[in-house]
Amino acid sequence: AIISLTGAPAGARFDWHLHGGRCGSPGALVGPASGYDPLTVRADGNAQSMAMLAITTPESGAWHVDLHASNGSGIVACGDLALDETHLPPPS
């Protein structure tokens, strides 16, 4: 999983995680929390991070990403994800 952030304050740091479900109705965390490296915003206001998760890529269901303030003050952003079916294996 890869996450990119733009327009954030330089030097800010955010934790992030993928979850089942939708924003406002969250499900279980996808993979271990320790598998997600925090986002640290560069001077240009951009940040990118990647998580290598030992899971099978979901082919259905609802998923979202939460962006957390690293100071523990809670979720600062949430985004529902859409499945990109062009990357799924062909049906057998």
Residue pairs with C-beta under 8 A, 6 or more apart in sequence:
1 18
1 30
1 50
1 51
1 53
2 48
2 49
2 50
2 51
3 16
3 39
3 48
3 49
3 50
3 65
3 67
4 46
4 47
4 48
5 14
5 39
5 41
5 46
5 47
5 48
5 67
6 45
6 46
7 45
8 14
8 41
8 45
8 46
8 47
9 41
9 45
10 41
10 42
10 43
10 44
10 45
11 40
11 41
12 40
12 41
12 47
13 38
13 39
13 40
13 41
13 70
14 38
14 39
14 41
14 47
14 67
14 68
14 69
14 70
14 76
15 36
15 38
15 39
15 67
15 68
15 69
15 70
16 36
16 38
16 39
16 49
16 65
16 66
16 67
16 68
17 29
17 30
17 33
17 36
17 65
17 66
17 68
18 29
18 30
18 31
18 51
18 53
18 63
18 64
18 65
18 81
19 26
19 27
19 28
19 29
19 30
19 63
19 64
19 65
19 66
20 26
20 27
20 28
20 30
20 61
20 62
20 63
21 27
21 62
21 63
21 64
22 62
22 64
22 80
23 64
23 66
23 78
23 79
23 80
24 78
26 64
26 66
27 62
30 53
30 55
30 63
31 51
31 53
31 54
31 55
35 51
35 52
35 53
36 49
36 51
37 49
37 50
37 51
38 49
38 70
39 47
39 48
39 49
39 67
40 47
41 47
57 87
57 88
58 83
59 83
59 88
60 83
62 80
63 80
63 81
63 83
64 78
64 79
64 80
64 81
65 78
65 79
65 81
66 75
66 77
66 78
67 75
67 76
67 77
67 78
68 74
68 75
68 76
69 76
